[in-house]
Amino acid sequence: MDKNSTLRDRLRELGIKIVDLANMLDISRPTLYKHIESYETNALENLDSSYIALFNYITQNEFINAKNVFIYITQNILRLKEKDFQNKVTITGNAQKDAFITLLLESNRFDDLLGYFISCYELLEKDTLSDESKAFLQPLLKLYESLGLKL
């Protein structure tokens, strides 16, 4: 690795494509190009510290490869984003609701039911229901009943 090489040169040297890096970071290619430009021109005040650390890791470690870079991203950037996201989920103030929202986001176990629940919610917002709508709501009513709850 040449001391005068740029971040772009180093990415090329490692065989890391901009599109792959952008996908891994969950940002657009134009945004990644702006971040790289800021880093290369030393306009670091425009950059998140996690990107500065990543770019330093890439440019200052001679003996790394693409796999090391992707592991670094997973361990240092994606986990931080995940923790950030989990902190934002706790906005309802209801621990059970927050736990369920987190479960919905992290699992696909209830995906098939979500459409039904959304439709039920929309029907329950109406003042009057057709016989068809009442029949559609029956499974939800039975669920509530079996749990000893009122709808």
One Martini backbone bead per residue (centre of mass of N, CA, C, O) as a GRO file, in nm:
protein
  151
    1MET     BB    1   0.093   0.039   0.026
    2ASP     BB    2   0.060   0.361  -0.050
    3LYS     BB    3   0.085   0.660   0.115
    4ASN     BB    4  -0.067   0.826  -0.142
    5SER     BB    5  -0.315   0.679  -0.130
    6THR     BB    6  -0.640   0.642  -0.164
    7LEU     BB    7  -0.933   0.517  -0.080
    8ARG     BB    8  -1.005   0.426  -0.364
    9ASP     BB    9  -0.746   0.270  -0.413
   10ARG     BB   10  -0.779   0.075  -0.175
   11LEU     BB   11  -1.044  -0.052  -0.267
   12ARG     BB   12  -0.932  -0.160  -0.531
   13GLU     BB   13  -0.704  -0.331  -0.402
   14LEU     BB   14  -0.933  -0.504  -0.235
   15GLY     BB   15  -1.199  -0.541  -0.420
   16ILE     BB   16  -1.397  -0.299  -0.354
   17LYS     BB   17  -1.706  -0.203  -0.423
   18ILE     BB   18  -1.908   0.059  -0.395
   19VAL     BB   19  -2.179  -0.089  -0.406
   20ASP     BB   20  -2.110  -0.289  -0.176
   21LEU     BB   21  -2.047  -0.084   0.044
   22ALA     BB   22  -2.316   0.063   0.038
   23ASN     BB   23  -2.488  -0.181   0.107
   24MET     BB   24  -2.352  -0.250   0.376
   25LEU     BB   25  -2.417   0.056   0.491
   26ASP     BB   26  -2.699   0.156   0.392
   27ILE     BB   27  -2.627   0.336   0.134
   28SER     BB   28  -2.571   0.538  -0.109
   29ARG     BB   29  -2.353   0.603  -0.350
   30PRO     BB   30  -2.350   0.914  -0.335
   31THR     BB   31  -2.298   0.919  -0.031
   32LEU     BB   32  -2.033   0.766  -0.037
   33TYR     BB   33  -1.884   0.963  -0.219
   34LYS     BB   34  -1.905   1.200  -0.019
   35HIS     BB   35  -1.750   1.064   0.210
   36ILE     BB   36  -1.490   1.016   0.055
   37GLU     BB   37  -1.439   1.310  -0.019
   38SER     BB   38  -1.422   1.414   0.270
   39TYR     BB   39  -1.186   1.235   0.354
   40GLU     BB   40  -0.978   1.317   0.122
   41THR     BB   41  -1.019   1.642   0.210
   42ASN     BB   42  -1.048   1.666   0.529
   43ALA     BB   43  -1.382   1.688   0.585
   44LEU     BB   44  -1.469   1.563   0.886
   45GLU     BB   45  -1.722   1.731   0.988
   46ASN     BB   46  -1.915   1.566   0.769
   47LEU     BB   47  -1.850   1.307   0.944
   48ASP     BB   48  -1.897   1.025   1.079
   49SER     BB   49  -1.707   0.851   1.302
   50SER     BB   50  -1.753   0.565   1.180
   51TYR     BB   51  -1.636   0.638   0.897
   52ILE     BB   52  -1.360   0.729   0.980
   53ALA     BB   53  -1.276   0.462   1.110
   54LEU     BB   54  -1.310   0.291   0.857
   55PHE     BB   55  -1.119   0.449   0.668
   56ASN     BB   56  -0.874   0.413   0.847
   57TYR     BB   57  -0.870   0.108   0.841
   58ILE     BB   58  -0.828   0.084   0.535
   59THR     BB   59  -0.568   0.284   0.502
   60GLN     BB   60  -0.383   0.177   0.773
   61ASN     BB   61  -0.413  -0.138   0.685
   62GLU     BB   62  -0.208  -0.348   0.513
   63PHE     BB   63  -0.324  -0.661   0.617
   64ILE     BB   64  -0.592  -0.645   0.471
   65ASN     BB   65  -0.919  -0.739   0.362
   66ALA     BB   66  -1.236  -0.754   0.259
   67LYS     BB   67  -1.332  -0.931   0.492
   68ASN     BB   68  -1.233  -0.745   0.720
   69VAL     BB   69  -1.413  -0.507   0.644
   70PHE     BB   70  -1.690  -0.652   0.677
   71ILE     BB   71  -1.645  -0.723   0.971
   72TYR     BB   72  -1.611  -0.440   1.076
   73ILE     BB   73  -1.888  -0.339   0.995
   74THR     BB   74  -2.054  -0.542   1.156
   75GLN     BB   75  -1.919  -0.478   1.444
   76ASN     BB   76  -1.915  -0.134   1.428
   77ILE     BB   77  -2.180  -0.035   1.261
   78LEU     BB   78  -2.432  -0.221   1.261
   79ARG     BB   79  -2.455  -0.246   1.571
   80LEU     BB   80  -2.496   0.055   1.624
   81LYS     BB   81  -2.752   0.084   1.455
   82GLU     BB   82  -2.915  -0.125   1.613
   83LYS     BB   83  -2.901   0.017   1.887
   84ASP     BB   84  -3.026   0.277   1.794
   85PHE     BB   85  -3.293   0.151   1.705
   86GLN     BB   86  -3.372   0.026   1.978
   87ASN     BB   87  -3.386   0.299   2.124
   88LYS     BB   88  -3.624   0.409   1.939
   89VAL     BB   89  -3.845   0.192   2.014
   90THR     BB   90  -3.875   0.324   2.316
   91ILE     BB   91  -4.150   0.533   2.272
   92THR     BB   92  -4.419   0.425   2.422
   93GLY     BB   93  -4.379   0.320   2.741
   94ASN     BB   94  -4.441   0.014   2.664
   95ALA     BB   95  -4.288  -0.276   2.710
   96GLN     BB   96  -4.466  -0.473   2.548
   97LYS     BB   97  -4.483  -0.308   2.289
   98ASP     BB   98  -4.181  -0.283   2.238
   99ALA     BB   99  -4.124  -0.587   2.223
  100PHE     BB  100  -4.316  -0.641   1.983
  101ILE     BB  101  -4.192  -0.451   1.781
  102THR     BB  102  -3.916  -0.582   1.783
  103LEU     BB  103  -4.013  -0.859   1.695
  104LEU     BB  104  -4.131  -0.767   1.421
  105LEU     BB  105  -3.851  -0.659   1.313
  106GLU     BB  106  -3.673  -0.942   1.375
  107SER     BB  107  -3.925  -1.105   1.265
  108ASN     BB  108  -4.151  -1.338   1.066
  109ARG     BB  109  -4.377  -1.483   1.237
  110PHE     BB  110  -4.620  -1.235   1.193
  111ASP     BB  111  -4.658  -1.143   0.893
  112ASP     BB  112  -4.933  -1.286   0.810
  113LEU     BB  113  -5.105  -1.104   1.028
  114LEU     BB  114  -5.076  -0.800   0.964
  115GLY     BB  115  -5.292  -0.756   0.746
  116TYR     BB  116  -5.529  -0.837   0.923
  117PHE     BB  117  -5.490  -0.626   1.150
  118ILE     BB  118  -5.516  -0.379   0.971
  119SER     BB  119  -5.800  -0.438   0.870
  120CYS     BB  120  -5.931  -0.442   1.147
  121TYR     BB  121  -5.866  -0.157   1.229
  122GLU     BB  122  -6.020  -0.019   0.998
  123LEU     BB  123  -6.298  -0.139   1.073
  124LEU     BB  124  -6.306  -0.035   1.379
  125GLU     BB  125  -6.322   0.277   1.284
  126LYS     BB  126  -6.599   0.228   1.213
  127ASP     BB  127  -6.937   0.275   1.276
  128THR     BB  128  -7.018   0.065   1.050
  129LEU     BB  129  -7.105  -0.281   0.971
  130SER     BB  130  -7.098  -0.533   0.782
  131ASP     BB  131  -7.143  -0.863   0.758
  132GLU     BB  132  -6.867  -0.914   0.631
  133SER     BB  133  -6.700  -0.762   0.845
  134LYS     BB  134  -6.793  -0.929   1.088
  135ALA     BB  135  -6.680  -1.198   0.979
  136PHE     BB  136  -6.384  -1.101   0.959
  137LEU     BB  137  -6.370  -1.041   1.286
  138GLN     BB  138  -6.410  -1.314   1.437
  139PRO     BB  139  -6.119  -1.412   1.504
  140LEU     BB  140  -6.057  -1.168   1.685
  141LEU     BB  141  -6.287  -1.205   1.886
  142LYS     BB  142  -6.196  -1.490   1.977
  143LEU     BB  143  -5.925  -1.409   2.086
  144TYR     BB  144  -6.021  -1.214   2.299
  145GLU     BB  145  -6.207  -1.413   2.444
  146SER     BB  146  -5.981  -1.628   2.516
  147LEU     BB  147  -5.831  -1.384   2.693
  148GLY     BB  148  -6.049  -1.199   2.839
  149LEU     BB  149  -6.126  -0.976   2.631
  150LYS     BB  150  -6.208  -0.657   2.506
  151LEU     BB  151  -6.301  -0.472   2.201
   0.00000   0.00000   0.00000
